Amino acid sequence: MIELALLVLMAIAVFAVIAVVMALLKLVLWVVLLPVKIILGLLVLPLLLIKALVGGLLLFVVGPLVAIAMVGALIAVIAAVVVPLLPVLFVGFVVWFFVRSSARPVAAR
């Protein structure tokens, strides 16, 4: 039983050492690659601005077409939901009509 506890403690110690080594490696890589990351960010900034400009213009041109297509799709979905319910609505209307016609009229005051 003591051997098992020692094995568990050794495994925990090995895991702790590996975790510390990995953290140090991450820190070293981050410090070494930070200037490269900053330089690449500055080089990519004009490209991102051009992308934003082109995307805005494209949205300005294509946006109304997409809005019209969405309205058409909404009308199609509403029709697809309502058309199968028409027989149920018709039966409800007929029942309402017969119940309404058989009721006594309300006297005027």
N, C-alpha and C positions, 0 to 999 in steps of 0.2 A: 504494500500500500504506500509506503514511504517512497519507493522507487517511482511510482506513478505520479505522486505529487512533485517529485524532483523533475521528472520529464515535463510536466505541465509548466513548472517555473522556468525551465530551460527554453521551452517553446515561446513563452511570453517574453523572455529576455531577448531571444533571437528576433522576434517580431519587433520589439522596441528598437533594437539596433538597426534593423532594416528600415523602419519608419524614420529614424533620425537621419540615416544616410540618404534616403530619398528626399527628405525635406531639404537637406543641404544641397543636393544635386539640383533640385528645383530652384533654390535661391541663386546658385551660381549661374545656371542657365538664364534665369530671369535678368540678372544683372548684366551678363554678357550680351544678351540679345535685345536689351532695351533700346540702345541707340539704333540698331537696325530697324526695330519696330517704329521708332519715331520718324526715321528717314523715309521709310516706305509709306507711313501715314501721310507725310507731307507731299510725297510724289503722287499719291492716289487721290488727294483732295480735289484737284481740278477735274479729274475724271468723274468723281462723284457729283460735282456741281453740274457738269455736262449731262450726266445721267438724269439728275433731277429736272433740268430744263427740258430735256427731250421727253421725259415721262409726263411732265406737266402739260406740254403741248399735245402729246398723244391723248392724254385724258380729256383735254379740252375738245379735241376733235371726235374721239370715239365715245365719250361719256354720254352725249344725248342719244346716240344709237343704242347703247346698252340700256339706257333708261326706257326707251321705247320697247325694246325686246323684253325687258322685265315686266312692263305693263301688259304686254301681250301674253306672256307666260302666266301672269296672275289671272287674267281673264280666262285662259284655258283651264287653269286649275279650278277656279270657281265653277266653271261650266261642268267640269268632270265630276265635281262633288254634288252639284245641284241636280243635274239631269237624272241620275238614278233615284233621287228622292221625289221626283214629280208624281209618280203614282201614289205615294204615301200622302203627299200634299193634296192630291185630288180626292182621295178617300176621306181625308179629314175635312175638306171643304164640303163634300156631300153630306157627311154626318152633321156638320155645323148647320148646313142649310135646312135639313129636316128638323133638327132640334129647334132651330130658330123659328121655323114656320109653324110648328105645333105649339109653341108657347103662346099664352094669352097676351094680347096687346096691353100695354100699360095705359091706364086712363090718364087723360090730360087733367091738370089741376085747374 
